[in-house]
Amino acid sequence: MVDVLGQPMEVFVFRPSTQTTCPGIVLAQHIPVGHTGIENDEFTLVTAQRLCDAGFAVAIPFIFHWGEKNEGIVVKRDAARDDWMVADCQAAFDLLAADPMVDKDRIGVVGHCWGGRVAWLFACHNSRLAACTVFYGRRVMIPMGATNKAPLS
């Protein structure tokens, strides 16, 4: 658990079995399924393990922690805020950057579907990211949260 703006957030971390410094990846999860907990998101867990097996340390922030896990997808989607998702990803980034096993200059973000949008968003707010990869990210021209700007505008 990490603290994000005064709220606890789960972060699943995968570390490769290597004794050398490795790059890191913040893996942004998708919906549906991901909104009910990282533990239920088989695709994201399998992806994280594949990246770990390839030599990356991976941190998956539970970006839907702002509500109850049993809340429906529509409720969570409509309540999502860009400033919160940036803070969630930053917390995962900071966790990786503080890990002595991770090269803090080689941390990127990857996301698919909803997580693709989150990856775009985070890349627009963190100049320390070494890379950003987006799979199927949409809605990048639409802000989420009343006071936020669209990731790409």
C-alpha positions as CSV (number, residue, x, y, z in Angstrom):
1,M,0.0,0.0,0.0
2,V,1.1,3.5,-0.7
3,D,-0.5,6.8,0.2
4,V,-2.0,8.9,-2.7
5,L,-3.4,12.3,-1.7
6,G,-4.4,10.9,1.7
7,Q,-5.9,7.7,0.3
8,P,-4.4,4.2,0.5
9,M,-3.7,2.5,-2.8
10,E,-2.7,-1.0,-3.6
11,V,0.3,-1.4,-5.9
12,F,1.3,-4.8,-7.2
13,V,5.0,-5.0,-7.8
14,F,6.9,-7.6,-9.9
15,R,10.7,-7.8,-9.7
16,P,12.8,-9.9,-12.0
17,S,15.1,-12.5,-10.4
18,T,18.3,-10.7,-11.3
19,Q,21.1,-9.3,-9.3
20,T,21.7,-6.4,-11.7
21,T,19.9,-3.0,-12.0
22,C,16.9,-3.2,-14.3
23,P,14.5,-0.8,-16.0
24,G,11.1,-0.2,-14.6
25,I,7.6,0.0,-16.0
26,V,4.4,1.5,-14.5
27,L,1.7,-0.6,-16.0
28,A,-1.7,1.1,-16.2
29,Q,-4.6,-1.3,-16.0
30,H,-7.7,-1.4,-18.1
31,I,-11.5,-1.7,-17.6
32,P,-13.7,-3.8,-17.5
33,V,-12.5,-6.2,-14.7
34,G,-9.6,-4.1,-13.6
35,H,-11.9,-1.7,-11.8
36,T,-12.7,-4.5,-9.3
37,G,-9.1,-5.0,-8.2
38,I,-5.8,-5.8,-9.7
39,E,-6.1,-9.3,-8.4
40,N,-9.1,-9.8,-10.7
41,D,-7.4,-8.4,-13.8
42,E,-5.8,-11.5,-15.3
43,F,-4.7,-9.8,-18.5
44,T,-2.8,-7.1,-16.6
45,L,-1.2,-9.6,-14.2
46,V,-0.1,-11.9,-17.1
47,T,1.3,-8.8,-18.9
48,A,3.2,-7.7,-15.8
49,Q,4.7,-11.2,-15.4
50,R,5.7,-11.3,-19.1
51,L,7.4,-7.9,-18.7
52,C,9.1,-9.1,-15.5
53,D,10.3,-12.3,-17.2
54,A,11.8,-10.0,-19.9
55,G,13.9,-8.2,-17.2
56,F,11.7,-5.3,-16.1
57,A,10.5,-4.3,-12.6
58,V,6.8,-3.6,-12.9
59,A,4.4,-1.6,-10.7
60,I,0.7,-1.8,-11.2
61,P,-1.2,1.0,-9.4
62,F,-4.8,0.3,-8.6
63,I,-6.1,3.4,-10.2
64,F,-9.7,2.6,-9.3
65,H,-9.0,2.7,-5.5
66,W,-11.0,5.9,-5.1
67,G,-14.3,4.0,-4.6
68,E,-15.3,0.7,-3.3
69,K,-14.1,-2.3,-5.2
70,N,-17.6,-3.6,-5.7
71,E,-18.8,-0.3,-7.3
72,G,-19.9,-0.8,-10.9
73,I,-17.8,0.1,-13.9
74,V,-20.0,3.0,-14.9
75,V,-19.8,4.6,-11.4
76,K,-16.0,4.3,-11.5
77,R,-15.6,5.5,-15.0
78,D,-17.8,8.6,-14.4
79,A,-16.0,9.4,-11.1
80,A,-12.5,9.1,-12.6
81,R,-10.4,12.2,-12.5
82,D,-7.2,12.9,-14.4
83,D,-5.5,14.5,-11.5
84,W,-6.1,11.5,-9.3
85,M,-4.8,9.1,-12.0
86,V,-1.7,11.2,-12.5
87,A,-1.1,11.0,-8.7
88,D,-1.7,7.2,-8.7
89,C,0.8,6.7,-11.5
90,Q,3.3,9.0,-9.8
91,A,3.1,7.0,-6.6
92,A,3.9,3.8,-8.6
93,F,6.7,5.7,-10.4
94,D,8.2,6.9,-7.1
95,L,8.0,3.4,-5.7
96,L,10.0,2.0,-8.6
97,A,12.5,5.0,-8.5
98,A,13.1,4.4,-4.8
99,D,13.9,0.7,-5.4
100,P,17.7,0.1,-5.5
101,M,17.2,-2.7,-8.0
102,V,15.6,-0.2,-10.5
103,D,17.5,2.2,-12.7
104,K,15.5,5.4,-11.9
105,D,16.5,6.9,-15.3
106,R,14.9,4.0,-17.2
107,I,11.3,4.0,-16.0
108,G,8.5,4.0,-18.6
109,V,4.7,3.7,-18.6
110,V,2.6,1.2,-20.6
111,G,-1.1,0.9,-20.8
112,H,-3.8,-0.7,-22.8
113,C,-7.4,0.4,-23.4
114,W,-8.3,2.6,-20.4
115,G,-4.7,2.2,-19.2
116,G,-3.6,3.5,-22.7
117,R,-5.3,6.8,-21.9
118,V,-3.8,6.8,-18.5
119,A,-0.3,6.2,-20.0
120,W,-0.8,9.2,-22.3
121,L,-2.0,11.2,-19.4
122,F,0.9,10.3,-17.2
123,A,3.5,10.9,-20.0
124,C,2.1,14.4,-20.3
125,H,2.7,15.1,-16.6
126,N,6.0,13.3,-15.9
127,S,9.1,14.5,-17.8
128,R,11.3,11.9,-16.1
129,L,9.6,9.0,-18.0
130,A,12.0,7.3,-20.3
131,A,9.3,5.8,-22.5
132,C,5.5,5.7,-23.0
133,T,3.7,2.9,-24.9
134,V,0.0,3.1,-25.6
135,F,-2.2,0.2,-26.8
136,Y,-5.7,1.2,-27.7
137,G,-5.7,4.4,-25.7
138,R,-8.8,6.6,-26.4
139,R,-10.5,9.7,-25.1
140,V,-7.2,11.6,-24.9
141,M,-8.9,14.8,-26.1
142,I,-11.5,14.7,-23.3
143,P,-10.7,15.9,-19.8
144,M,-11.9,13.8,-16.8
145,G,-12.7,15.8,-13.8
146,A,-14.1,19.3,-13.8
147,T,-10.9,21.3,-13.3
148,N,-8.6,19.2,-15.5
149,K,-7.4,19.7,-19.1
150,A,-7.5,16.9,-21.7
151,P,-4.2,15.0,-21.8
152,L,-3.8,16.0,-25.5
153,S,-5.4,19.3,-26.4
